[in-house]
Amino acid sequence: MKYIHAGNAPLVVDIANKARGDVYLHKDKVTVDAKSILGVMSLVSFDGVSVETEEQEIAKAIVEVFE
């Protein structure tokens, strides 16, 4: 399991904030704003998370944080 913690959550938020548009993380029935540290931390783990954004490089960078 790839846990989201205080070390990698800010990285996700920093990457998401570089996007011009919205960036969302989806896990099960939960959707959070990737630009929100509280939203990202609320997911607990990155397993099963999908990234929604119009900017493919942003999505790729977020996924790489957890690889």
mmCIF file of the N, C-alpha and C atoms, coordinates in Angstrom:
data_MODEL
# 
_entry.id   MODEL 
# 
loop_
_atom_site.group_PDB 
_atom_site.id 
_atom_site.type_symbol 
_atom_site.label_atom_id 
_atom_site.label_alt_id 
_atom_site.label_comp_id 
_atom_site.label_asym_id 
_atom_site.label_entity_id 
_atom_site.label_seq_id 
_atom_site.pdbx_PDB_ins_code 
_atom_site.Cartn_x 
_atom_site.Cartn_y 
_atom_site.Cartn_z 
_atom_site.occupancy 
_atom_site.B_iso_or_equiv 
_atom_site.pdbx_formal_charge 
_atom_site.auth_seq_id 
_atom_site.auth_comp_id 
_atom_site.auth_asym_id 
_atom_site.auth_atom_id 
_atom_site.pdbx_PDB_model_num 
ATOM 1   N N  . MET A 1 1  ? 0.842   -1.169 0.000   1.00 0.00 ? 1  MET A N  1 
ATOM 2   C CA . MET A 1 1  ? 0.000   0.000  0.000   1.00 0.00 ? 1  MET A CA 1 
ATOM 3   C C  . MET A 1 1  ? 0.895   1.242  0.000   1.00 0.00 ? 1  MET A C  1 
ATOM 4   N N  . LYS A 1 2  ? 0.530   2.235  -0.778  1.00 0.00 ? 2  LYS A N  1 
ATOM 5   C CA . LYS A 1 2  ? 1.288   3.474  -0.896  1.00 0.00 ? 2  LYS A CA 1 
ATOM 6   C C  . LYS A 1 2  ? 0.577   4.558  -0.099  1.00 0.00 ? 2  LYS A C  1 
ATOM 7   N N  . TYR A 1 3  ? 1.042   4.750  1.129   1.00 0.00 ? 3  TYR A N  1 
ATOM 8   C CA . TYR A 1 3  ? 0.386   5.693  2.023   1.00 0.00 ? 3  TYR A CA 1 
ATOM 9   C C  . TYR A 1 3  ? 0.692   7.140  1.662   1.00 0.00 ? 3  TYR A C  1 
ATOM 10  N N  . ILE A 1 4  ? -0.283  7.986  1.887   1.00 0.00 ? 4  ILE A N  1 
ATOM 11  C CA . ILE A 1 4  ? -0.102  9.425  1.752   1.00 0.00 ? 4  ILE A CA 1 
ATOM 12  C C  . ILE A 1 4  ? 0.227   9.937  3.147   1.00 0.00 ? 4  ILE A C  1 
ATOM 13  N N  . HIS A 1 5  ? 1.325   10.669 3.273   1.00 0.00 ? 5  HIS A N  1 
ATOM 14  C CA . HIS A 1 5  ? 1.735   11.172 4.574   1.00 0.00 ? 5  HIS A CA 1 
ATOM 15  C C  . HIS A 1 5  ? 2.256   12.599 4.443   1.00 0.00 ? 5  HIS A C  1 
ATOM 16  N N  . ALA A 1 6  ? 2.687   13.146 5.548   1.00 0.00 ? 6  ALA A N  1 
ATOM 17  C CA . ALA A 1 6  ? 3.127   14.543 5.587   1.00 0.00 ? 6  ALA A CA 1 
ATOM 18  C C  . ALA A 1 6  ? 4.349   14.799 4.722   1.00 0.00 ? 6  ALA A C  1 
ATOM 19  N N  . GLY A 1 7  ? 5.031   13.752 4.284   1.00 0.00 ? 7  GLY A N  1 
ATOM 20  C CA . GLY A 1 7  ? 6.190   13.924 3.418   1.00 0.00 ? 7  GLY A CA 1 
ATOM 21  C C  . GLY A 1 7  ? 5.829   14.061 1.956   1.00 0.00 ? 7  GLY A C  1 
ATOM 22  N N  . ASN A 1 8  ? 4.888   13.236 1.486   1.00 0.00 ? 8  ASN A N  1 
ATOM 23  C CA . ASN A 1 8  ? 4.572   13.274 0.060   1.00 0.00 ? 8  ASN A CA 1 
ATOM 24  C C  . ASN A 1 8  ? 3.315   14.072 -0.282  1.00 0.00 ? 8  ASN A C  1 
ATOM 25  N N  . ALA A 1 9  ? 2.441   14.306 0.658   1.00 0.00 ? 9  ALA A N  1 
ATOM 26  C CA . ALA A 1 9  ? 1.233   15.096 0.377   1.00 0.00 ? 9  ALA A CA 1 
ATOM 27  C C  . ALA A 1 9  ? 1.575   16.509 -0.085  1.00 0.00 ? 9  ALA A C  1 
ATOM 28  N N  . PRO A 1 10 ? 2.512   17.203 0.562   1.00 0.00 ? 10 PRO A N  1 
ATOM 29  C CA . PRO A 1 10 ? 2.854   18.547 0.074   1.00 0.00 ? 10 PRO A CA 1 
ATOM 30  C C  . PRO A 1 10 ? 3.438   18.535 -1.340  1.00 0.00 ? 10 PRO A C  1 
ATOM 31  N N  . LEU A 1 11 ? 4.123   17.464 -1.700  1.00 0.00 ? 11 LEU A N  1 
ATOM 32  C CA . LEU A 1 11 ? 4.639   17.356 -3.068  1.00 0.00 ? 11 LEU A CA 1 
ATOM 33  C C  . LEU A 1 11 ? 3.498   17.307 -4.074  1.00 0.00 ? 11 LEU A C  1 
ATOM 34  N N  . VAL A 1 12 ? 2.472   16.530 -3.750  1.00 0.00 ? 12 VAL A N  1 
ATOM 35  C CA . VAL A 1 12 ? 1.298   16.432 -4.623  1.00 0.00 ? 12 VAL A CA 1 
ATOM 36  C C  . VAL A 1 12 ? 0.630   17.795 -4.762  1.00 0.00 ? 12 VAL A C  1 
ATOM 37  N N  . VAL A 1 13 ? 0.457   18.483 -3.660  1.00 0.00 ? 13 VAL A N  1 
ATOM 38  C CA . VAL A 1 13 ? -0.191  19.800 -3.667  1.00 0.00 ? 13 VAL A CA 1 
ATOM 39  C C  . VAL A 1 13 ? 0.647   20.804 -4.473  1.00 0.00 ? 13 VAL A C  1 
ATOM 40  N N  . ASP A 1 14 ? 1.959   20.782 -4.288  1.00 0.00 ? 14 ASP A N  1 
ATOM 41  C CA . ASP A 1 14 ? 2.838   21.688 -5.040  1.00 0.00 ? 14 ASP A CA 1 
ATOM 42  C C  . ASP A 1 14 ? 2.729   21.439 -6.543  1.00 0.00 ? 14 ASP A C  1 
ATOM 43  N N  . ILE A 1 15 ? 2.708   20.181 -6.932  1.00 0.00 ? 15 ILE A N  1 
ATOM 44  C CA . ILE A 1 15 ? 2.582   19.835 -8.357  1.00 0.00 ? 15 ILE A CA 1 
ATOM 45  C C  . ILE A 1 15 ? 1.223   20.296 -8.877  1.00 0.00 ? 15 ILE A C  1 
ATOM 46  N N  . ALA A 1 16 ? 0.164   20.003 -8.123  1.00 0.00 ? 16 ALA A N  1 
ATOM 47  C CA . ALA A 1 16 ? -1.190  20.374 -8.545  1.00 0.00 ? 16 ALA A CA 1 
ATOM 48  C C  . ALA A 1 16 ? -1.330  21.890 -8.688  1.00 0.00 ? 16 ALA A C  1 
ATOM 49  N N  . ASN A 1 17 ? -0.671  22.630 -7.823  1.00 0.00 ? 17 ASN A N  1 
ATOM 50  C CA . ASN A 1 17 ? -0.764  24.088 -7.882  1.00 0.00 ? 17 ASN A CA 1 
ATOM 51  C C  . ASN A 1 17 ? -0.052  24.686 -9.086  1.00 0.00 ? 17 ASN A C  1 
ATOM 52  N N  . LYS A 1 18 ? 0.745   23.913 -9.772  1.00 0.00 ? 18 LYS A N  1 
ATOM 53  C CA . LYS A 1 18 ? 1.390   24.367 -11.009 1.00 0.00 ? 18 LYS A CA 1 
ATOM 54  C C  . LYS A 1 18 ? 0.432   24.298 -12.196 1.00 0.00 ? 18 LYS A C  1 
ATOM 55  N N  . ALA A 1 19 ? -0.651  23.575 -12.037 1.00 0.00 ? 19 ALA A N  1 
ATOM 56  C CA . ALA A 1 19 ? -1.644  23.433 -13.110 1.00 0.00 ? 19 ALA A CA 1 
ATOM 57  C C  . ALA A 1 19 ? -2.433  24.724 -13.258 1.00 0.00 ? 19 ALA A C  1 
ATOM 58  N N  . ARG A 1 20 ? -2.770  25.036 -14.488 1.00 0.00 ? 20 ARG A N  1 
ATOM 59  C CA . ARG A 1 20 ? -3.596  26.223 -14.739 1.00 0.00 ? 20 ARG A CA 1 
ATOM 60  C C  . ARG A 1 20 ? -5.049  25.964 -14.381 1.00 0.00 ? 20 ARG A C  1 
ATOM 61  N N  . GLY A 1 21 ? -5.476  24.726 -14.521 1.00 0.00 ? 21 GLY A N  1 
ATOM 62  C CA . GLY A 1 21 ? -6.863  24.373 -14.247 1.00 0.00 ? 21 GLY A CA 1 
ATOM 63  C C  . GLY A 1 21 ? -7.000  23.551 -12.982 1.00 0.00 ? 21 GLY A C  1 
ATOM 64  N N  . ASP A 1 22 ? -8.137  22.918 -12.860 1.00 0.00 ? 22 ASP A N  1 
ATOM 65  C CA . ASP A 1 22 ? -8.431  22.090 -11.700 1.00 0.00 ? 22 ASP A CA 1 
ATOM 66  C C  . ASP A 1 22 ? -7.702  20.762 -11.782 1.00 0.00 ? 22 ASP A C  1 
ATOM 67  N N  . VAL A 1 23 ? -7.394  20.214 -10.605 1.00 0.00 ? 23 VAL A N  1 
ATOM 68  C CA . VAL A 1 23 ? -6.795  18.885 -10.495 1.00 0.00 ? 23 VAL A CA 1 
ATOM 69  C C  . VAL A 1 23 ? -7.541  18.168 -9.376  1.00 0.00 ? 23 VAL A C  1 
ATOM 70  N N  . TYR A 1 24 ? -8.121  17.034 -9.699  1.00 0.00 ? 24 TYR A N  1 
ATOM 71  C CA . TYR A 1 24 ? -8.868  16.260 -8.718  1.00 0.00 ? 24 TYR A CA 1 
ATOM 72  C C  . TYR A 1 24 ? -8.276  14.871 -8.563  1.00 0.00 ? 24 TYR A C  1 
ATOM 73  N N  . LEU A 1 25 ? -8.374  14.337 -7.360  1.00 0.00 ? 25 LEU A N  1 
ATOM 74  C CA . LEU A 1 25 ? -8.010  12.959 -7.085  1.00 0.00 ? 25 LEU A CA 1 
ATOM 75  C C  . LEU A 1 25 ? -9.289  12.217 -6.742  1.00 0.00 ? 25 LEU A C  1 
ATOM 76  N N  . HIS A 1 26 ? -9.480  11.055 -7.366  1.00 0.00 ? 26 HIS A N  1 
ATOM 77  C CA . HIS A 1 26 ? -10.671 10.241 -7.132  1.00 0.00 ? 26 HIS A CA 1 
ATOM 78  C C  . HIS A 1 26 ? -10.247 8.912  -6.514  1.00 0.00 ? 26 HIS A C  1 
ATOM 79  N N  . LYS A 1 27 ? -10.924 8.528  -5.450  1.00 0.00 ? 27 LYS A N  1 
ATOM 80  C CA . LYS A 1 27 ? -10.703 7.222  -4.825  1.00 0.00 ? 27 LYS A CA 1 
ATOM 81  C C  . LYS A 1 27 ? -12.052 6.699  -4.357  1.00 0.00 ? 27 LYS A C  1 
ATOM 82  N N  . ASP A 1 28 ? -12.437 5.573  -4.904  1.00 0.00 ? 28 ASP A N  1 
ATOM 83  C CA . ASP A 1 28 ? -13.762 5.012  -4.631  1.00 0.00 ? 28 ASP A CA 1 
ATOM 84  C C  . ASP A 1 28 ? -14.811 6.078  -4.951  1.00 0.00 ? 28 ASP A C  1 
ATOM 85  N N  . LYS A 1 29 ? -15.612 6.455  -3.980  1.00 0.00 ? 29 LYS A N  1 
ATOM 86  C CA . LYS A 1 29 ? -16.665 7.455  -4.213  1.00 0.00 ? 29 LYS A CA 1 
ATOM 87  C C  . LYS A 1 29 ? -16.254 8.845  -3.720  1.00 0.00 ? 29 LYS A C  1 
ATOM 88  N N  . VAL A 1 30 ? -14.988 8.997  -3.387  1.00 0.00 ? 30 VAL A N  1 
ATOM 89  C CA . VAL A 1 30 ? -14.496 10.261 -2.830  1.00 0.00 ? 30 VAL A CA 1 
ATOM 90  C C  . VAL A 1 30 ? -13.715 11.019 -3.902  1.00 0.00 ? 30 VAL A C  1 
ATOM 91  N N  . THR A 1 31 ? -13.978 12.314 -4.013  1.00 0.00 ? 31 THR A N  1 
ATOM 92  C CA . THR A 1 31 ? -13.233 13.198 -4.907  1.00 0.00 ? 31 THR A CA 1 
ATOM 93  C C  . THR A 1 31 ? -12.711 14.359 -4.082  1.00 0.00 ? 31 THR A C  1 
ATOM 94  N N  . VAL A 1 32 ? -11.394 14.623 -4.218  1.00 0.00 ? 32 VAL A N  1 
ATOM 95  C CA . VAL A 1 32 ? -10.802 15.736 -3.481  1.00 0.00 ? 32 VAL A CA 1 
ATOM 96  C C  . VAL A 1 32 ? -10.036 16.638 -4.439  1.00 0.00 ? 32 VAL A C  1 
ATOM 97  N N  . ASP A 1 33 ? -9.888  17.869 -4.041  1.00 0.00 ? 33 ASP A N  1 
ATOM 98  C CA . ASP A 1 33 ? -9.107  18.846 -4.783  1.00 0.00 ? 33 ASP A CA 1 
ATOM 99  C C  . ASP A 1 33 ? -7.635  18.585 -4.472  1.00 0.00 ? 33 ASP A C  1 
ATOM 100 N N  . ALA A 1 34 ? -6.835  18.290 -5.496  1.00 0.00 ? 34 ALA A N  1 
ATOM 101 C CA . ALA A 1 34 ? -5.422  17.982 -5.294  1.00 0.00 ? 34 ALA A CA 1 
ATOM 102 C C  . ALA A 1 34 ? -4.626  19.205 -4.870  1.00 0.00 ? 34 ALA A C  1 
ATOM 103 N N  . LYS A 1 35 ? -5.215  20.374 -4.935  1.00 0.00 ? 35 LYS A N  1 
ATOM 104 C CA . LYS A 1 35 ? -4.540  21.599 -4.500  1.00 0.00 ? 35 LYS A CA 1 
ATOM 105 C C  . LYS A 1 35 ? -4.760  21.859 -3.011  1.00 0.00 ? 35 LYS A C  1 
ATOM 106 N N  . SER A 1 36 ? -5.478  20.964 -2.352  1.00 0.00 ? 36 SER A N  1 
ATOM 107 C CA . SER A 1 36 ? -5.786  21.092 -0.929  1.00 0.00 ? 36 SER A CA 1 
ATOM 108 C C  . SER A 1 36 ? -5.028  20.039 -0.132  1.00 0.00 ? 36 SER A C  1 
ATOM 109 N N  . ILE A 1 37 ? -4.164  20.466 0.776   1.00 0.00 ? 37 ILE A N  1 
ATOM 110 C CA . ILE A 1 37 ? -3.407  19.517 1.596   1.00 0.00 ? 37 ILE A CA 1 
ATOM 111 C C  . ILE A 1 37 ? -4.337  18.647 2.430   1.00 0.00 ? 37 ILE A C  1 
ATOM 112 N N  . LEU A 1 38 ? -5.401  19.218 2.972   1.00 0.00 ? 38 LEU A N  1 
ATOM 113 C CA . LEU A 1 38 ? -6.342  18.428 3.768   1.00 0.00 ? 38 LEU A CA 1 
ATOM 114 C C  . LEU A 1 38 ? -7.071  17.406 2.904   1.00 0.00 ? 38 LEU A C  1 
ATOM 115 N N  . GLY A 1 39 ? -7.413  17.805 1.679   1.00 0.00 ? 39 GLY A N  1 
ATOM 116 C CA . GLY A 1 39 ? -8.066  16.867 0.778   1.00 0.00 ? 39 GLY A CA 1 
ATOM 117 C C  . GLY A 1 39 ? -7.166  15.698 0.436   1.00 0.00 ? 39 GLY A C  1 
ATOM 118 N N  . VAL A 1 40 ? -5.926  15.992 0.096   1.00 0.00 ? 40 VAL A N  1 
ATOM 119 C CA . VAL A 1 40 ? -4.972  14.939 -0.264  1.00 0.00 ? 40 VAL A CA 1 
ATOM 120 C C  . VAL A 1 40 ? -4.730  14.018 0.924   1.00 0.00 ? 40 VAL A C  1 
ATOM 121 N N  . MET A 1 41 ? -4.502  14.579 2.096   1.00 0.00 ? 41 MET A N  1 
ATOM 122 C CA . MET A 1 41 ? -4.246  13.763 3.293   1.00 0.00 ? 41 MET A CA 1 
ATOM 123 C C  . MET A 1 41 ? -5.448  12.892 3.662   1.00 0.00 ? 41 MET A C  1 
ATOM 124 N N  . SER A 1 42 ? -6.644  13.336 3.324   1.00 0.00 ? 42 SER A N  1 
ATOM 125 C CA . SER A 1 42 ? -7.843  12.576 3.693   1.00 0.00 ? 42 SER A CA 1 
ATOM 126 C C  . SER A 1 42 ? -7.957  11.252 2.939   1.00 0.00 ? 42 SER A C  1 
ATOM 127 N N  . LEU A 1 43 ? -7.212  11.091 1.862   1.00 0.00 ? 43 LEU A N  1 
ATOM 128 C CA . LEU A 1 43 ? -7.285  9.844  1.091   1.00 0.00 ? 43 LEU A CA 1 
ATOM 129 C C  . LEU A 1 43 ? -6.551  8.686  1.765   1.00 0.00 ? 43 LEU A C  1 
ATOM 130 N N  . VAL A 1 44 ? -5.651  8.955  2.663   1.00 0.00 ? 44 VAL A N  1 
ATOM 131 C CA . VAL A 1 44 ? -4.880  8.001  3.461   1.00 0.00 ? 44 VAL A CA 1 
ATOM 132 C C  . VAL A 1 44 ? -3.865  7.214  2.624   1.00 0.00 ? 44 VAL A C  1 
ATOM 133 N N  . SER A 1 45 ? -4.295  6.610  1.536   1.00 0.00 ? 45 SER A N  1 
ATOM 134 C CA . SER A 1 45 ? -3.357  5.880  0.677   1.00 0.00 ? 45 SER A CA 1 
ATOM 135 C C  . SER A 1 45 ? -3.616  6.243  -0.781  1.00 0.00 ? 45 SER A C  1 
ATOM 136 N N  . PHE A 1 46 ? -2.608  6.019  -1.607  1.00 0.00 ? 46 PHE A N  1 
ATOM 137 C CA . PHE A 1 46 ? -2.726  6.340  -3.019  1.00 0.00 ? 46 PHE A CA 1 
ATOM 138 C C  . PHE A 1 46 ? -3.224  5.152  -3.836  1.00 0.00 ? 46 PHE A C  1 
ATOM 139 N N  . ASP A 1 47 ? -3.384  4.004  -3.209  1.00 0.00 ? 47 ASP A N  1 
ATOM 140 C CA . ASP A 1 47 ? -3.881  2.825  -3.920  1.00 0.00 ? 47 ASP A CA 1 
ATOM 141 C C  . ASP A 1 47 ? -5.291  3.086  -4.435  1.00 0.00 ? 47 ASP A C  1 
ATOM 142 N N  . GLY A 1 48 ? -5.480  2.867  -5.719  1.00 0.00 ? 48 GLY A N  1 
ATOM 143 C CA . GLY A 1 48 ? -6.793  3.045  -6.327  1.00 0.00 ? 48 GLY A CA 1 
ATOM 144 C C  . GLY A 1 48 ? -7.160  4.478  -6.644  1.00 0.00 ? 48 GLY A C  1 
ATOM 145 N N  . VAL A 1 49 ? -6.219  5.391  -6.537  1.00 0.00 ? 49 VAL A N  1 
ATOM 146 C CA . VAL A 1 49 ? -6.491  6.802  -6.814  1.00 0.00 ? 49 VAL A CA 1 
ATOM 147 C C  . VAL A 1 49 ? -6.271  7.098  -8.289  1.00 0.00 ? 49 VAL A C  1 
ATOM 148 N N  . SER A 1 50 ? -7.191  7.855  -8.876  1.00 0.00 ? 50 SER A N  1 
ATOM 149 C CA . SER A 1 50 ? -7.004  8.326  -10.246 1.00 0.00 ? 50 SER A CA 1 
ATOM 150 C C  . SER A 1 50 ? -6.918  9.848  -10.210 1.00 0.00 ? 50 SER A C  1 
ATOM 151 N N  . VAL A 1 51 ? -6.164  10.385 -11.169 1.00 0.00 ? 51 VAL A N  1 
ATOM 152 C CA . VAL A 1 51 ? -5.939  11.823 -11.252 1.00 0.00 ? 51 VAL A CA 1 
ATOM 153 C C  . VAL A 1 51 ? -6.744  12.375 -12.413 1.00 0.00 ? 51 VAL A C  1 
ATOM 154 N N  . GLU A 1 52 ? -7.500  13.442 -12.160 1.00 0.00 ? 52 GLU A N  1 
ATOM 155 C CA . GLU A 1 52 ? -8.281  14.091 -13.212 1.00 0.00 ? 52 GLU A CA 1 
ATOM 156 C C  . GLU A 1 52 ? -7.760  15.510 -13.428 1.00 0.00 ? 52 GLU A C  1 
ATOM 157 N N  . THR A 1 53 ? -7.237  15.756 -14.607 1.00 0.00 ? 53 THR A N  1 
ATOM 158 C CA . THR A 1 53 ? -6.787  17.079 -15.001 1.00 0.00 ? 53 THR A CA 1 
ATOM 159 C C  . THR A 1 53 ? -6.663  17.101 -16.515 1.00 0.00 ? 53 THR A C  1 
ATOM 160 N N  . GLU A 1 54 ? -6.699  18.277 -17.084 1.00 0.00 ? 54 GLU A N  1 
ATOM 161 C CA . GLU A 1 54 ? -6.526  18.401 -18.532 1.00 0.00 ? 54 GLU A CA 1 
ATOM 162 C C  . GLU A 1 54 ? -5.049  18.440 -18.907 1.00 0.00 ? 54 GLU A C  1 
ATOM 163 N N  . GLU A 1 55 ? -4.180  18.518 -17.918 1.00 0.00 ? 55 GLU A N  1 
ATOM 164 C CA . GLU A 1 55 ? -2.743  18.613 -18.163 1.00 0.00 ? 55 GLU A CA 1 
ATOM 165 C C  . GLU A 1 55 ? -2.062  17.282 -17.842 1.00 0.00 ? 55 GLU A C  1 
ATOM 166 N N  . GLN A 1 56 ? -1.721  16.539 -18.884 1.00 0.00 ? 56 GLN A N  1 
ATOM 167 C CA . GLN A 1 56 ? -1.148  15.209 -18.727 1.00 0.00 ? 56 GLN A CA 1 
ATOM 168 C C  . GLN A 1 56 ? 0.171   15.208 -17.955 1.00 0.00 ? 56 GLN A C  1 
ATOM 169 N N  . GLU A 1 57 ? 0.982   16.236 -18.131 1.00 0.00 ? 57 GLU A N  1 
ATOM 170 C CA . GLU A 1 57 ? 2.257   16.278 -17.421 1.00 0.00 ? 57 GLU A CA 1 
ATOM 171 C C  . GLU A 1 57 ? 2.056   16.422 -15.917 1.00 0.00 ? 57 GLU A C  1 
ATOM 172 N N  . ILE A 1 58 ? 1.027   17.140 -15.522 1.00 0.00 ? 58 ILE A N  1 
ATOM 173 C CA . ILE A 1 58 ? 0.707   17.280 -14.099 1.00 0.00 ? 58 ILE A CA 1 
ATOM 174 C C  . ILE A 1 58 ? 0.270   15.933 -13.542 1.00 0.00 ? 58 ILE A C  1 
ATOM 175 N N  . ALA A 1 59 ? -0.615  15.242 -14.251 1.00 0.00 ? 59 ALA A N  1 
ATOM 176 C CA . ALA A 1 59 ? -1.085  13.930 -13.810 1.00 0.00 ? 59 ALA A CA 1 
ATOM 177 C C  . ALA A 1 59 ? 0.084   12.959 -13.683 1.00 0.00 ? 59 ALA A C  1 
ATOM 178 N N  . LYS A 1 60 ? 0.958   12.957 -14.656 1.00 0.00 ? 60 LYS A N  1 
ATOM 179 C CA . LYS A 1 60 ? 2.114   12.054 -14.643 1.00 0.00 ? 60 LYS A CA 1 
ATOM 180 C C  . LYS A 1 60 ? 3.016   12.364 -13.453 1.00 0.00 ? 60 LYS A C  1 
ATOM 181 N N  . ALA A 1 61 ? 3.264   13.621 -13.178 1.00 0.00 ? 61 ALA A N  1 
ATOM 182 C CA . ALA A 1 61 ? 4.126   14.015 -12.065 1.00 0.00 ? 61 ALA A CA 1 
ATOM 183 C C  . ALA A 1 61 ? 3.528   13.592 -10.722 1.00 0.00 ? 61 ALA A C  1 
ATOM 184 N N  . ILE A 1 62 ? 2.218   13.709 -10.583 1.00 0.00 ? 62 ILE A N  1 
ATOM 185 C CA . ILE A 1 62 ? 1.571   13.298 -9.331  1.00 0.00 ? 62 ILE A CA 1 
ATOM 186 C C  . ILE A 1 62 ? 1.696   11.785 -9.146  1.00 0.00 ? 62 ILE A C  1 
ATOM 187 N N  . VAL A 1 63 ? 1.458   11.039 -10.188 1.00 0.00 ? 63 VAL A N  1 
ATOM 188 C CA . VAL A 1 63 ? 1.574   9.583  -10.109 1.00 0.00 ? 63 VAL A CA 1 
ATOM 189 C C  . VAL A 1 63 ? 3.011   9.173  -9.762  1.00 0.00 ? 63 VAL A C  1 
ATOM 190 N N  . GLU A 1 64 ? 3.987   9.868  -10.311 1.00 0.00 ? 64 GLU A N  1 
ATOM 191 C CA . GLU A 1 64 ? 5.395   9.536  -10.044 1.00 0.00 ? 64 GLU A CA 1 
ATOM 192 C C  . GLU A 1 64 ? 5.778   9.728  -8.577  1.00 0.00 ? 64 GLU A C  1 
ATOM 193 N N  . VAL A 1 65 ? 5.095   10.592 -7.857  1.00 0.00 ? 65 VAL A N  1 
ATOM 194 C CA . VAL A 1 65 ? 5.369   10.788 -6.443  1.00 0.00 ? 65 VAL A CA 1 
ATOM 195 C C  . VAL A 1 65 ? 5.182   9.462  -5.689  1.00 0.00 ? 65 VAL A C  1 
ATOM 196 N N  . PHE A 1 66 ? 4.253   8.637  -6.142  1.00 0.00 ? 66 PHE A N  1 
ATOM 197 C CA . PHE A 1 66 ? 3.903   7.413  -5.426  1.00 0.00 ? 66 PHE A CA 1 
ATOM 198 C C  . PHE A 1 66 ? 4.470   6.143  -6.057  1.00 0.00 ? 66 PHE A C  1 
ATOM 199 N N  . GLU A 1 67 ? 5.312   6.290  -7.051  1.00 0.00 ? 67 GLU A N  1 
ATOM 200 C CA . GLU A 1 67 ? 5.903   5.083  -7.655  1.00 0.00 ? 67 GLU A CA 1 
ATOM 201 C C  . GLU A 1 67 ? 7.174   4.675  -6.962  1.00 0.00 ? 67 GLU A C  1 
# 
